[in-house]
Each structure stands twice: as structure tokens, then as C-alpha cells.
Amino acid sequence: MKTIATIFFIFFIGTAAQAQNNTTDVKVETIEMGIVTETVKELNLETKTEVARLYKFKNARITKALSFTTKRNKAKMA
């Protein structure tokens, strides 16, 4: 009985899948574009002078804060 019900169920699902009407065609609008053969390069002759600051010790406060040690970091003799 179980096999007959399974075969009927598979047959029913197959028939229902074939009964779908999915014949709608989607039309896509195309755009026609020409080919550009000339390229123009623009040169920017204006020079901007910017000042960069140079510090002797890079991130001195951060490295000092990250390199802290506690009393429990020391090795103990067993």
C-alpha cells in the first residue's frame, strides 16, 4: 500500500509540474552604442605642496601602553 501511494504521489507531482504554463517571453530593450577611437589625456600642471610632519618616535604612547607588565607576568620558581 505504501509503494502504491508513493508511485501515485510521484505521478501526481510530475503531472502537476508539466501542467505549468511558463511560456511568457521577456523582451529586453537593447541600446546601441558607438565605438570611441579618440582618447584625450588631460595634464594637471598645478602642483600642490603639502607638509607632512615627522615624529621621532612613531606611536610612542601606544607602544608604551601595550608593553606594560604586571606582577603575575614574572616567572615563579617551583
N, CA, C, O and CB atoms as a CASP TS submission, in Angstrom:
PFRMAT TS
TARGET T0000
AUTHOR 0000-0000-0000
METHOD Language model
MODEL 1
PARENT N/A
ATOM      1  N   MET     1       0.826  -1.190   0.000  1.00  0.00           N
ATOM      2  CA  MET     1       0.000   0.000   0.000  1.00  0.00           C
ATOM      3  C   MET     1       0.874   1.259   0.000  1.00  0.00           C
ATOM      4  O   MET     1       0.559   2.257  -0.649  1.00  0.00           O
ATOM      5  CB  MET     1      -0.942  -0.005   1.213  1.00  0.00           C
ATOM      6  N   LYS     2       1.969   1.183   0.740  1.00  0.00           N
ATOM      7  CA  LYS     2       2.859   2.333   0.819  1.00  0.00           C
ATOM      8  C   LYS     2       3.515   2.607  -0.526  1.00  0.00           C
ATOM      9  O   LYS     2       3.677   3.766  -0.908  1.00  0.00           O
ATOM     10  CB  LYS     2       3.923   2.109   1.888  1.00  0.00           C
ATOM     11  N   THR     3       3.889   1.574  -1.238  1.00  0.00           N
ATOM     12  CA  THR     3       4.530   1.752  -2.548  1.00  0.00           C
ATOM     13  C   THR     3       3.553   2.307  -3.578  1.00  0.00           C
ATOM     14  O   THR     3       3.934   3.112  -4.428  1.00  0.00           O
ATOM     15  CB  THR     3       5.105   0.422  -3.043  1.00  0.00           C
ATOM     16  N   ILE     4       2.315   1.885  -3.504  1.00  0.00           N
ATOM     17  CA  ILE     4       1.296   2.383  -4.433  1.00  0.00           C
ATOM     18  C   ILE     4       1.043   3.867  -4.172  1.00  0.00           C
ATOM     19  O   ILE     4       0.905   4.649  -5.113  1.00  0.00           O
ATOM     20  CB  ILE     4      -0.026   1.572  -4.294  1.00  0.00           C
ATOM     21  N   ALA     5       0.981   4.257  -2.894  1.00  0.00           N
ATOM     22  CA  ALA     5       0.775   5.662  -2.546  1.00  0.00           C
ATOM     23  C   ALA     5       1.968   6.509  -2.995  1.00  0.00           C
ATOM     24  O   ALA     5       1.782   7.638  -3.449  1.00  0.00           O
ATOM     25  CB  ALA     5       0.552   5.814  -1.027  1.00  0.00           C
ATOM     26  N   THR     6       3.194   5.978  -2.874  1.00  0.00           N
ATOM     27  CA  THR     6       4.394   6.706  -3.296  1.00  0.00           C
ATOM     28  C   THR     6       4.412   6.889  -4.809  1.00  0.00           C
ATOM     29  O   THR     6       4.720   7.975  -5.299  1.00  0.00           O
ATOM     30  CB  THR     6       5.663   5.966  -2.838  1.00  0.00           C
ATOM     31  N   ILE     7       4.088   5.851  -5.539  1.00  0.00           N
ATOM     32  CA  ILE     7       4.055   5.938  -7.002  1.00  0.00           C
ATOM     33  C   ILE     7       2.973   6.918  -7.453  1.00  0.00           C
ATOM     34  O   ILE     7       3.206   7.709  -8.367  1.00  0.00           O
ATOM     35  CB  ILE     7       3.807   4.543  -7.626  1.00  0.00           C
ATOM     36  N   PHE     8       1.793   6.878  -6.827  1.00  0.00           N
ATOM     37  CA  PHE     8       0.719   7.820  -7.146  1.00  0.00           C
ATOM     38  C   PHE     8       1.148   9.248  -6.849  1.00  0.00           C
ATOM     39  O   PHE     8       0.865  10.151  -7.636  1.00  0.00           O
ATOM     40  CB  PHE     8      -0.552   7.476  -6.359  1.00  0.00           C
ATOM     41  N   PHE     9       1.825   9.467  -5.730  1.00  0.00           N
ATOM     42  CA  PHE     9       2.291  10.805  -5.344  1.00  0.00           C
ATOM     43  C   PHE     9       3.310  11.329  -6.348  1.00  0.00           C
ATOM     44  O   PHE     9       3.228  12.489  -6.751  1.00  0.00           O
ATOM     45  CB  PHE     9       2.905  10.780  -3.929  1.00  0.00           C
ATOM     46  N   ILE    10       4.267  10.506  -6.762  1.00  0.00           N
ATOM     47  CA  ILE    10       5.283  10.913  -7.737  1.00  0.00           C
ATOM     48  C   ILE    10       4.616  11.213  -9.088  1.00  0.00           C
ATOM     49  O   ILE    10       4.973  12.186  -9.752  1.00  0.00           O
ATOM     50  CB  ILE    10       6.370   9.803  -7.897  1.00  0.00           C
ATOM     51  N   PHE    11       3.652  10.383  -9.492  1.00  0.00           N
ATOM     52  CA  PHE    11       2.920  10.610 -10.737  1.00  0.00           C
ATOM     53  C   PHE    11       2.140  11.921 -10.687  1.00  0.00           C
ATOM     54  O   PHE    11       2.114  12.669 -11.665  1.00  0.00           O
ATOM     55  CB  PHE    11       1.968   9.443 -11.015  1.00  0.00           C
ATOM     56  N   PHE    12       1.508  12.198  -9.553  1.00  0.00           N
ATOM     57  CA  PHE    12       0.739  13.428  -9.394  1.00  0.00           C
ATOM     58  C   PHE    12       1.637  14.659  -9.452  1.00  0.00           C
ATOM     59  O   PHE    12       1.281  15.644 -10.099  1.00  0.00           O
ATOM     60  CB  PHE    12      -0.027  13.404  -8.078  1.00  0.00           C
ATOM     61  N   ILE    13       2.792  14.625  -8.790  1.00  0.00           N
ATOM     62  CA  ILE    13       3.726  15.758  -8.800  1.00  0.00           C
ATOM     63  C   ILE    13       4.279  15.982 -10.207  1.00  0.00           C
ATOM     64  O   ILE    13       4.415  17.126 -10.639  1.00  0.00           O
ATOM     65  CB  ILE    13       4.885  15.518  -7.800  1.00  0.00           C
ATOM     66  N   GLY    14       4.600  14.906 -10.926  1.00  0.00           N
ATOM     67  CA  GLY    14       5.102  15.025 -12.298  1.00  0.00           C
ATOM     68  C   GLY    14       4.084  15.633 -13.232  1.00  0.00           C
ATOM     69  O   GLY    14       4.431  16.463 -14.073  1.00  0.00           O
ATOM     70  N   THR    15       2.828  15.233 -13.099  1.00  0.00           N
ATOM     71  CA  THR    15       1.756  15.777 -13.938  1.00  0.00           C
ATOM     72  C   THR    15       1.521  17.247 -13.623  1.00  0.00           C
ATOM     73  O   THR    15       1.303  18.051 -14.530  1.00  0.00           O
ATOM     74  CB  THR    15       0.455  14.979 -13.742  1.00  0.00           C
ATOM     75  N   ALA    16       1.564  17.599 -12.358  1.00  0.00           N
ATOM     76  CA  ALA    16       1.348  18.994 -11.978  1.00  0.00           C
ATOM     77  C   ALA    16       2.492  19.881 -12.456  1.00  0.00           C
ATOM     78  O   ALA    16       2.270  21.047 -12.784  1.00  0.00           O
ATOM     79  CB  ALA    16       1.192  19.113 -10.461  1.00  0.00           C
ATOM     80  N   ALA    17       3.703  19.352 -12.500  1.00  0.00           N
ATOM     81  CA  ALA    17       4.848  20.134 -12.957  1.00  0.00           C
ATOM     82  C   ALA    17       4.770  20.379 -14.456  1.00  0.00           C
ATOM     83  O   ALA    17       5.180  21.441 -14.924  1.00  0.00           O
ATOM     84  CB  ALA    17       6.159  19.425 -12.605  1.00  0.00           C
ATOM     85  N   GLN    18       4.254  19.420 -15.221  1.00  0.00           N
ATOM     86  CA  GLN    18       4.138  19.595 -16.664  1.00  0.00           C
ATOM     87  C   GLN    18       2.978  20.498 -17.041  1.00  0.00           C
ATOM     88  O   GLN    18       2.966  21.041 -18.146  1.00  0.00           O
ATOM     89  CB  GLN    18       3.977  18.257 -17.336  1.00  0.00           C
ATOM     90  N   ALA    19       2.012  20.674 -16.166  1.00  0.00           N
ATOM     91  CA  ALA    19       0.825  21.457 -16.466  1.00  0.00           C
ATOM     92  C   ALA    19       1.061  22.955 -16.326  1.00  0.00           C
ATOM     93  O   ALA    19       0.159  23.737 -16.627  1.00  0.00           O
ATOM     94  CB  ALA    19      -0.302  21.037 -15.568  1.00  0.00           C
ATOM     95  N   GLN    20       2.206  23.371 -15.894  1.00  0.00           N
ATOM     96  CA  GLN    20       2.502  24.798 -15.717  1.00  0.00           C
ATOM     97  C   GLN    20       2.681  25.461 -17.077  1.00  0.00           C
ATOM     98  O   GLN    20       3.316  24.898 -17.969  1.00  0.00           O
ATOM     99  CB  GLN    20       3.773  24.996 -14.847  1.00  0.00           C
ATOM    100  N   ASN    21       2.125  26.651 -17.235  1.00  0.00           N
ATOM    101  CA  ASN    21       2.281  27.420 -18.471  1.00  0.00           C
ATOM    102  C   ASN    21       3.304  28.534 -18.221  1.00  0.00           C
ATOM    103  O   ASN    21       2.951  29.609 -17.738  1.00  0.00           O
ATOM    104  CB  ASN    21       0.903  28.015 -18.951  1.00  0.00           C
ATOM    105  N   ASN    22       4.523  28.279 -18.541  1.00  0.00           N
ATOM    106  CA  ASN    22       5.586  29.276 -18.394  1.00  0.00           C
ATOM    107  C   ASN    22       6.105  29.676 -19.770  1.00  0.00           C
ATOM    108  O   ASN    22       7.301  29.572 -20.043  1.00  0.00           O
ATOM    109  CB  ASN    22       6.743  28.728 -17.512  1.00  0.00           C
ATOM    110  N   THR    23       5.203  30.133 -20.634  1.00  0.00           N
ATOM    111  CA  THR    23       5.592  30.482 -21.999  1.00  0.00           C
ATOM    112  C   THR    23       5.715  31.992 -22.177  1.00  0.00           C
ATOM    113  O   THR    23       5.721  32.462 -23.315  1.00  0.00           O
ATOM    114  CB  THR    23       4.582  29.923 -22.995  1.00  0.00           C
ATOM    115  N   THR    24       5.811  32.747 -21.130  1.00  0.00           N
ATOM    116  CA  THR    24       5.924  34.194 -21.265  1.00  0.00           C
ATOM    117  C   THR    24       7.338  34.539 -21.688  1.00  0.00           C
ATOM    118  O   THR    24       8.303  34.181 -21.014  1.00  0.00           O
ATOM    119  CB  THR    24       5.554  34.912 -19.943  1.00  0.00           C
ATOM    120  N   ASP    25       7.456  35.243 -22.817  1.00  0.00           N
ATOM    121  CA  ASP    25       8.752  35.656 -23.324  1.00  0.00           C
ATOM    122  C   ASP    25       9.051  37.061 -22.811  1.00  0.00           C
ATOM    123  O   ASP    25       8.213  37.958 -22.900  1.00  0.00           O
ATOM    124  CB  ASP    25       8.789  35.608 -24.879  1.00  0.00           C
ATOM    125  N   VAL    26      10.213  37.232 -22.290  1.00  0.00           N
ATOM    126  CA  VAL    26      10.630  38.526 -21.785  1.00  0.00           C
ATOM    127  C   VAL    26      11.451  39.208 -22.859  1.00  0.00           C
ATOM    128  O   VAL    26      12.448  38.658 -23.328  1.00  0.00           O
ATOM    129  CB  VAL    26      11.433  38.389 -20.464  1.00  0.00           C
ATOM    130  N   LYS    27      11.038  40.405 -23.251  1.00  0.00           N
ATOM    131  CA  LYS    27      11.758  41.143 -24.276  1.00  0.00           C
ATOM    132  C   LYS    27      12.661  42.163 -23.598  1.00  0.00           C
ATOM    133  O   LYS    27      12.250  42.884 -22.690  1.00  0.00           O
ATOM    134  CB  LYS    27      10.778  41.834 -25.265  1.00  0.00           C
ATOM    135  N   VAL    28      13.881  42.200 -24.060  1.00  0.00           N
ATOM    136  CA  VAL    28      14.879  43.090 -23.484  1.00  0.00           C
ATOM    137  C   VAL    28      15.155  44.211 -24.466  1.00  0.00           C
ATOM    138  O   VAL    28      15.370  43.973 -25.655  1.00  0.00           O
ATOM    139  CB  VAL    28      16.182  42.326 -23.134  1.00  0.00           C
ATOM    140  N   GLU    29      15.147  45.445 -23.955  1.00  0.00           N
ATOM    141  CA  GLU    29      15.461  46.582 -24.807  1.00  0.00           C
ATOM    142  C   GLU    29      16.975  46.714 -24.907  1.00  0.00           C
ATOM    143  O   GLU    29      17.674  46.719 -23.894  1.00  0.00           O
ATOM    144  CB  GLU    29      14.822  47.889 -24.260  1.00  0.00           C
ATOM    145  N   THR    30      17.468  46.821 -26.121  1.00  0.00           N
ATOM    146  CA  THR    30      18.904  46.945 -26.326  1.00  0.00           C
ATOM    147  C   THR    30      19.255  48.384 -26.637  1.00  0.00           C
ATOM    148  O   THR    30      18.451  49.121 -27.208  1.00  0.00           O
ATOM    149  CB  THR    30      19.379  46.020 -27.453  1.00  0.00           C
ATOM    150  N   ILE    31      20.447  48.779 -26.264  1.00  0.00           N
ATOM    151  CA  ILE    31      20.947  50.125 -26.517  1.00  0.00           C
ATOM    152  C   ILE    31      22.133  50.001 -27.458  1.00  0.00           C
ATOM    153  O   ILE    31      23.040  49.201 -27.229  1.00  0.00           O
ATOM    154  CB  ILE    31      21.345  50.857 -25.187  1.00  0.00           C
ATOM    155  N   GLU    32      22.118  50.795 -28.511  1.00  0.00           N
ATOM    156  CA  GLU    32      23.202  50.755 -29.476  1.00  0.00           C
ATOM    157  C   GLU    32      24.191  51.866 -29.148  1.00  0.00           C
ATOM    158  O   GLU    32      23.822  53.039 -29.081  1.00  0.00           O
ATOM    159  CB  GLU    32      22.666  50.894 -30.927  1.00  0.00           C
ATOM    160  N   MET    33      25.448  51.488 -28.946  1.00  0.00           N
ATOM    161  CA  MET    33      26.478  52.459 -28.612  1.00  0.00           C
ATOM    162  C   MET    33      27.592  52.385 -29.646  1.00  0.00           C
ATOM    163  O   MET    33      27.921  51.311 -30.149  1.00  0.00           O
ATOM    164  CB  MET    33      27.031  52.215 -27.190  1.00  0.00           C
ATOM    165  N   GLY    34      28.169  53.549 -29.956  1.00  0.00           N
ATOM    166  CA  GLY    34      29.249  53.602 -30.926  1.00  0.00           C
ATOM    167  C   GLY    34      30.595  53.370 -30.253  1.00  0.00           C
ATOM    168  O   GLY    34      30.696  53.349 -29.027  1.00  0.00           O
ATOM    169  N   ILE    35      31.625  53.197 -31.074  1.00  0.00           N
ATOM    170  CA  ILE    35      32.975  52.960 -30.570  1.00  0.00           C
ATOM    171  C   ILE    35      33.728  54.282 -30.564  1.00  0.00           C
ATOM    172  O   ILE    35      33.720  55.009 -31.557  1.00  0.00           O
ATOM    173  CB  ILE    35      33.723  51.896 -31.432  1.00  0.00           C
ATOM    174  N   VAL    36      34.374  54.592 -29.455  1.00  0.00           N
ATOM    175  CA  VAL    36      35.165  55.810 -29.332  1.00  0.00           C
ATOM    176  C   VAL    36      36.608  55.470 -29.672  1.00  0.00           C
ATOM    177  O   VAL    36      37.211  54.594 -29.052  1.00  0.00           O
ATOM    178  CB  VAL    36      35.050  56.426 -27.896  1.00  0.00           C
ATOM    179  N   THR    37      37.161  56.171 -30.669  1.00  0.00           N
ATOM    180  CA  THR    37      38.528  55.885 -31.090  1.00  0.00           C
ATOM    181  C   THR    37      39.519  56.936 -30.605  1.00  0.00           C
ATOM    182  O   THR    37      40.723  56.680 -30.603  1.00  0.00           O
ATOM    183  CB  THR    37      38.592  55.784 -32.594  1.00  0.00           C
ATOM    184  N   GLU    38      39.049  58.103 -30.198  1.00  0.00           N
ATOM    185  CA  GLU    38      39.942  59.165 -29.749  1.00  0.00           C
ATOM    186  C   GLU    38      39.927  59.226 -28.227  1.00  0.00           C
ATOM    187  O   GLU    38      38.872  59.223 -27.592  1.00  0.00           O
ATOM    188  CB  GLU    38      39.530  60.533 -30.359  1.00  0.00           C
ATOM    189  N   THR    39      41.115  59.280 -27.669  1.00  0.00           N
ATOM    190  CA  THR    39      41.224  59.452 -26.226  1.00  0.00           C
ATOM    191  C   THR    39      42.020  60.718 -25.952  1.00  0.00           C
ATOM    192  O   THR    39      43.057  60.952 -26.573  1.00  0.00           O
ATOM    193  CB  THR    39      41.894  58.213 -25.555  1.00  0.00           C
ATOM    194  N   VAL    40      41.544  61.518 -25.041  1.00  0.00           N
ATOM    195  CA  VAL    40      42.190  62.784 -24.705  1.00  0.00           C
ATOM    196  C   VAL    40      42.697  62.681 -23.282  1.00  0.00           C
ATOM    197  O   VAL    40      41.940  62.369 -22.362  1.00  0.00           O
ATOM    198  CB  VAL    40      41.213  63.996 -24.871  1.00  0.00           C
ATOM    199  N   LYS    41      43.980  62.944 -23.105  1.00  0.00           N
ATOM    200  CA  LYS    41      44.563  62.916 -21.768  1.00  0.00           C
ATOM    201  C   LYS    41      44.722  64.343 -21.276  1.00  0.00           C
ATOM    202  O   LYS    41      45.285  65.190 -21.969  1.00  0.00           O
ATOM    203  CB  LYS    41      45.929  62.173 -21.763  1.00  0.00           C
ATOM    204  N   GLU    42      44.231  64.601 -20.092  1.00  0.00           N
ATOM    205  CA  GLU    42      44.358  65.929 -19.506  1.00  0.00           C
ATOM    206  C   GLU    42      45.516  65.918 -18.520  1.00  0.00           C
ATOM    207  O   GLU    42      45.602  65.049 -17.652  1.00  0.00           O
ATOM    208  CB  GLU    42      43.038  66.367 -18.809  1.00  0.00           C
ATOM    209  N   LEU    43      46.395  66.886 -18.664  1.00  0.00           N
ATOM    210  CA  LEU    43      47.523  67.008 -17.754  1.00  0.00           C
ATOM    211  C   LEU    43      47.245  68.107 -16.759  1.00  0.00           C
ATOM    212  O   LEU    43      46.862  69.217 -17.131  1.00  0.00           O
ATOM    213  CB  LEU    43      48.827  67.284 -18.518  1.00  0.00           C
ATOM    214  N   ASN    44      47.435  67.800 -15.505  1.00  0.00           N
ATOM    215  CA  ASN    44      47.246  68.781 -14.448  1.00  0.00           C
ATOM    216  C   ASN    44      48.626  69.310 -14.066  1.00  0.00           C
ATOM    217  O   ASN    44      49.412  68.621 -13.416  1.00  0.00           O
ATOM    218  CB  ASN    44      46.500  68.160 -13.207  1.00  0.00           C
ATOM    219  N   LEU    45      48.904  70.537 -14.479  1.00  0.00           N
ATOM    220  CA  LEU    45      50.220  71.104 -14.245  1.00  0.00           C
ATOM    221  C   LEU    45      50.321  71.845 -12.912  1.00  0.00           C
ATOM    222  O   LEU    45      51.400  72.301 -12.535  1.00  0.00           O
ATOM    223  CB  LEU    45      50.575  72.034 -15.367  1.00  0.00           C
ATOM    224  N   GLU    46      49.224  71.962 -12.215  1.00  0.00           N
ATOM    225  CA  GLU    46      49.255  72.641 -10.925  1.00  0.00           C
ATOM    226  C   GLU    46      49.862  71.702  -9.884  1.00  0.00           C
ATOM    227  O   GLU    46      49.447  70.550  -9.756  1.00  0.00           O
ATOM    228  CB  GLU    46      47.827  73.095 -10.497  1.00  0.00           C
ATOM    229  N   THR    47      50.829  72.198  -9.158  1.00  0.00           N
ATOM    230  CA  THR    47      51.447  71.386  -8.113  1.00  0.00           C
ATOM    231  C   THR    47      51.048  71.938  -6.768  1.00  0.00           C
ATOM    232  O   THR    47      51.106  73.145  -6.535  1.00  0.00           O
ATOM    233  CB  THR    47      52.987  71.354  -8.257  1.00  0.00           C
ATOM    234  N   LYS    48      50.649  71.062  -5.898  1.00  0.00           N
ATOM    235  CA  LYS    48      50.265  71.457  -4.547  1.00  0.00           C
ATOM    236  C   LYS    48      51.343  70.990  -3.594  1.00  0.00           C
ATOM    237  O   LYS    48      51.763  69.834  -3.640  1.00  0.00           O
ATOM    238  CB  LYS    48      48.878  70.871  -4.151  1.00  0.00           C
ATOM    239  N   THR    49      51.778  71.853  -2.759  1.00  0.00           N
ATOM    240  CA  THR    49      52.787  71.481  -1.767  1.00  0.00           C
ATOM    241  C   THR    49      52.084  71.180  -0.461  1.00  0.00           C
ATOM    242  O   THR    49      51.363  72.020   0.077  1.00  0.00           O
ATOM    243  CB  THR    49      53.851  72.606  -1.581  1.00  0.00           C
ATOM    244  N   GLU    50      52.294  69.998   0.036  1.00  0.00           N
ATOM    245  CA  GLU    50      51.697  69.593   1.301  1.00  0.00           C
ATOM    246  C   GLU    50      52.807  69.300   2.284  1.00  0.00           C
ATOM    247  O   GLU    50      53.873  68.808   1.913  1.00  0.00           O
ATOM    248  CB  GLU    50      50.774  68.362   1.125  1.00  0.00           C
ATOM    249  N   VAL    51      52.548  69.606   3.531  1.00  0.00           N
ATOM    250  CA  VAL    51      53.542  69.419   4.577  1.00  0.00           C
ATOM    251  C   VAL    51      53.199  68.171   5.367  1.00  0.00           C
ATOM    252  O   VAL    51      52.069  68.018   5.833  1.00  0.00           O
ATOM    253  CB  VAL    51      53.618  70.654   5.505  1.00  0.00           C
ATOM    254  N   ALA    52      54.154  67.289   5.519  1.00  0.00           N
ATOM    255  CA  ALA    52      53.970  66.094   6.327  1.00  0.00           C
ATOM    256  C   ALA    52      54.852  66.220   7.554  1.00  0.00           C
ATOM    257  O   ALA    52      56.023  66.585   7.453  1.00  0.00           O
ATOM    258  CB  ALA    52      54.302  64.801   5.521  1.00  0.00           C
ATOM    259  N   ARG    53      54.295  65.920   8.698  1.00  0.00           N
ATOM    260  CA  ARG    53      55.066  66.016   9.939  1.00  0.00           C
ATOM    261  C   ARG    53      55.713  64.681  10.234  1.00  0.00           C
ATOM    262  O   ARG    53      55.108  63.627  10.045  1.00  0.00           O
ATOM    263  CB  ARG    53      54.172  66.456  11.121  1.00  0.00           C
ATOM    264  N   LEU    54      56.932  64.735  10.692  1.00  0.00           N
ATOM    265  CA  LEU    54      57.684  63.542  11.003  1.00  0.00           C
ATOM    266  C   LEU    54      57.990  63.537  12.491  1.00  0.00           C
ATOM    267  O   LEU    54      58.628  64.455  13.008  1.00  0.00           O
ATOM    268  CB  LEU    54      58.979  63.462  10.164  1.00  0.00           C
ATOM    269  N   TYR    55      57.534  62.507  13.168  1.00  0.00           N
ATOM    270  CA  TYR    55      57.786  62.386  14.598  1.00  0.00           C
ATOM    271  C   TYR    55      58.966  61.451  14.807  1.00  0.00           C
ATOM    272  O   TYR    55      59.188  60.521  14.033  1.00  0.00           O
ATOM    273  CB  TYR    55      56.526  61.870  15.350  1.00  0.00           C
ATOM    274  N   LYS    56      59.716  61.715  15.864  1.00  0.00           N
ATOM    275  CA  LYS    56      60.901  60.912  16.134  1.00  0.00           C
ATOM    276  C   LYS    56      60.523  59.490  16.551  1.00  0.00           C
ATOM    277  O   LYS    56      61.136  58.528  16.088  1.00  0.00           O
ATOM    278  CB  LYS    56      61.751  61.572  17.221  1.00  0.00           C
ATOM    279  N   PHE    57      59.536  59.350  17.408  1.00  0.00           N
ATOM    280  CA  PHE    57      59.096  58.047  17.874  1.00  0.00           C
ATOM    281  C   PHE    57      57.662  57.813  17.387  1.00  0.00           C
ATOM    282  O   PHE    57      56.731  58.489  17.825  1.00  0.00           O
ATOM    283  CB  PHE    57      59.189  57.948  19.429  1.00  0.00           C
ATOM    284  N   LYS    58      57.502  56.874  16.504  1.00  0.00           N
ATOM    285  CA  LYS    58      56.177  56.590  15.947  1.00  0.00           C
ATOM    286  C   LYS    58      55.339  55.843  16.980  1.00  0.00           C
ATOM    287  O   LYS    58      55.753  54.803  17.492  1.00  0.00           O
ATOM    288  CB  LYS    58      56.291  55.762  14.634  1.00  0.00           C
ATOM    289  N   ASN    59      54.176  56.371  17.276  1.00  0.00           N
ATOM    290  CA  ASN    59      53.211  55.763  18.210  1.00  0.00           C
ATOM    291  C   ASN    59      53.855  55.461  19.565  1.00  0.00           C
ATOM    292  O   ASN    59      53.706  54.357  20.091  1.00  0.00           O
ATOM    293  CB  ASN    59      52.631  54.467  17.608  1.00  0.00           C
ATOM    294  N   ALA    60      54.557  56.421  20.121  1.00  0.00           N
ATOM    295  CA  ALA    60      55.264  56.201  21.378  1.00  0.00           C
ATOM    296  C   ALA    60      54.296  55.899  22.524  1.00  0.00           C
ATOM    297  O   ALA    60      54.555  55.008  23.332  1.00  0.00           O
ATOM    298  CB  ALA    60      56.116  57.419  21.721  1.00  0.00           C
ATOM    299  N   ARG    61      53.211  56.618  22.598  1.00  0.00           N
ATOM    300  CA  ARG    61      52.248  56.391  23.688  1.00  0.00           C
ATOM    301  C   ARG    61      51.573  55.026  23.553  1.00  0.00           C
ATOM    302  O   ARG    61      51.339  54.339  24.548  1.00  0.00           O
ATOM    303  CB  ARG    61      51.181  57.504  23.704  1.00  0.00           C
ATOM    304  N   ILE    62      51.266  54.645  22.329  1.00  0.00           N
ATOM    305  CA  ILE    62      50.573  53.377  22.121  1.00  0.00           C
ATOM    306  C   ILE    62      51.485  52.200  22.454  1.00  0.00           C
ATOM    307  O   ILE    62      51.056  51.252  23.112  1.00  0.00           O
ATOM    308  CB  ILE    62      50.074  53.270  20.674  1.00  0.00           C
ATOM    309  N   THR    63      52.727  52.251  22.009  1.00  0.00           N
ATOM    310  CA  THR    63      53.631  51.136  22.292  1.00  0.00           C
ATOM    311  C   THR    63      53.954  51.048  23.777  1.00  0.00           C
ATOM    312  O   THR    63      54.158  49.956  24.307  1.00  0.00           O
ATOM    313  CB  THR    63      54.921  51.279  21.487  1.00  0.00           C
ATOM    314  N   LYS    64      54.000  52.186  24.447  1.00  0.00           N
ATOM    315  CA  LYS    64      54.246  52.166  25.892  1.00  0.00           C
ATOM    316  C   LYS    64      53.053  51.546  26.609  1.00  0.00           C
ATOM    317  O   LYS    64      53.229  50.775  27.553  1.00  0.00           O
ATOM    318  CB  LYS    64      54.517  53.598  26.427  1.00  0.00           C
ATOM    319  N   ALA    65      51.853  51.873  26.173  1.00  0.00           N
ATOM    320  CA  ALA    65      50.652  51.332  26.818  1.00  0.00           C
ATOM    321  C   ALA    65      50.507  49.837  26.547  1.00  0.00           C
ATOM    322  O   ALA    65      50.006  49.107  27.402  1.00  0.00           O
ATOM    323  CB  ALA    65      49.401  52.078  26.330  1.00  0.00           C
ATOM    324  N   LEU    66      50.926  49.375  25.398  1.00  0.00           N
ATOM    325  CA  LEU    66      50.778  47.961  25.073  1.00  0.00           C
ATOM    326  C   LEU    66      51.861  47.084  25.669  1.00  0.00           C
ATOM    327  O   LEU    66      51.690  45.869  25.763  1.00  0.00           O
ATOM    328  CB  LEU    66      50.766  47.785  23.598  1.00  0.00           C
ATOM    329  N   SER    67      52.966  47.676  26.071  1.00  0.00           N
ATOM    330  CA  SER    67      54.070  46.870  26.584  1.00  0.00           C
ATOM    331  C   SER    67      54.128  46.843  28.111  1.00  0.00           C
ATOM    332  O   SER    67      55.202  46.654  28.682  1.00  0.00           O
ATOM    333  CB  SER    67      55.376  47.393  26.041  1.00  0.00           C
ATOM    334  N   PHE    68      52.997  47.027  28.775  1.00  0.00           N
ATOM    335  CA  PHE    68      53.008  47.011  30.230  1.00  0.00           C
ATOM    336  C   PHE    68      53.168  45.585  30.748  1.00  0.00           C
ATOM    337  O   PHE    68      52.815  44.628  30.060  1.00  0.00           O
ATOM    338  CB  PHE    68      51.723  47.640  30.784  1.00  0.00           C
ATOM    339  N   THR    69      53.689  45.448  31.934  1.00  0.00           N
ATOM    340  CA  THR    69      53.830  44.136  32.574  1.00  0.00           C
ATOM    341  C   THR    69      53.217  44.210  33.963  1.00  0.00           C
ATOM    342  O   THR    69      53.199  45.268  34.592  1.00  0.00           O
ATOM    343  CB  THR    69      55.332  43.693  32.649  1.00  0.00           C
ATOM    344  N   THR    70      52.728  43.101  34.421  1.00  0.00           N
ATOM    345  CA  THR    70      52.151  43.023  35.766  1.00  0.00           C
ATOM    346  C   THR    70      53.034  42.145  36.640  1.00  0.00           C
ATOM    347  O   THR    70      54.000  41.542  36.172  1.00  0.00           O
ATOM    348  CB  THR    70      50.697  42.467  35.723  1.00  0.00           C
ATOM    349  N   LYS    71      52.688  42.088  37.896  1.00  0.00           N
ATOM    350  CA  LYS    71      53.460  41.263  38.828  1.00  0.00           C
ATOM    351  C   LYS    71      53.290  39.784  38.530  1.00  0.00           C
ATOM    352  O   LYS    71      54.180  38.987  38.827  1.00  0.00           O
ATOM    353  CB  LYS    71      53.044  41.552  40.265  1.00  0.00           C
ATOM    354  N   ARG    72      52.155  39.406  37.946  1.00  0.00           N
ATOM    355  CA  ARG    72      51.899  38.000  37.677  1.00  0.00           C
ATOM    356  C   ARG    72      52.574  37.511  36.396  1.00  0.00           C
ATOM    357  O   ARG    72      52.570  36.310  36.124  1.00  0.00           O
ATOM    358  CB  ARG    72      50.416  37.762  37.590  1.00  0.00           C
ATOM    359  N   ASN    73      53.150  38.411  35.611  1.00  0.00           N
ATOM    360  CA  ASN    73      53.854  38.004  34.401  1.00  0.00           C
ATOM    361  C   ASN    73      55.221  37.421  34.686  1.00  0.00           C
ATOM    362  O   ASN    73      55.800  36.755  33.828  1.00  0.00           O
ATOM    363  CB  ASN    73      53.993  39.168  33.474  1.00  0.00           C
ATOM    364  N   LYS    74      55.747  37.659  35.872  1.00  0.00           N
ATOM    365  CA  LYS    74      57.084  37.165  36.203  1.00  0.00           C
ATOM    366  C   LYS    74      57.042  35.658  36.449  1.00  0.00           C
ATOM    367  O   LYS    74      56.067  35.132  36.986  1.00  0.00           O
ATOM    368  CB  LYS    74      57.647  37.900  37.445  1.00  0.00           C
ATOM    369  N   ALA    75      58.102  34.980  36.052  1.00  0.00           N
ATOM    370  CA  ALA    75      58.177  33.538  36.238  1.00  0.00           C
ATOM    371  C   ALA    75      58.405  33.215  37.708  1.00  0.00           C
ATOM    372  O   ALA    75      59.123  33.923  38.414  1.00  0.00           O
ATOM    373  CB  ALA    75      59.296  32.934  35.372  1.00  0.00           C
ATOM    374  N   LYS    76      57.783  32.139  38.149  1.00  0.00           N
ATOM    375  CA  LYS    76      57.941  31.716  39.555  1.00  0.00           C
ATOM    376  C   LYS    76      58.810  30.479  39.609  1.00  0.00           C
ATOM    377  O   LYS    76      58.792  29.641  38.707  1.00  0.00           O
ATOM    378  CB  LYS    76      56.561  31.439  40.225  1.00  0.00           C
ATOM    379  N   MET    77      59.550  30.384  40.656  1.00  0.00           N
ATOM    380  CA  MET    77      60.392  29.223  40.864  1.00  0.00           C
ATOM    381  C   MET    77      59.582  28.178  41.593  1.00  0.00           C
ATOM    382  O   MET    77      58.998  28.489  42.632  1.00  0.00           O
ATOM    383  CB  MET    77      61.673  29.585  41.649  1.00  0.00           C
ATOM    384  N   ALA    78      59.516  26.959  41.104  1.00  0.00           N
ATOM    385  CA  ALA    78      58.716  25.918  41.728  1.00  0.00           C
ATOM    386  C   ALA    78      59.546  25.159  42.741  1.00  0.00           C
ATOM    387  O   ALA    78      59.045  24.233  43.379  1.00  0.00           O
ATOM    388  CB  ALA    78      58.151  24.964  40.677  1.00  0.00           C
TER
END
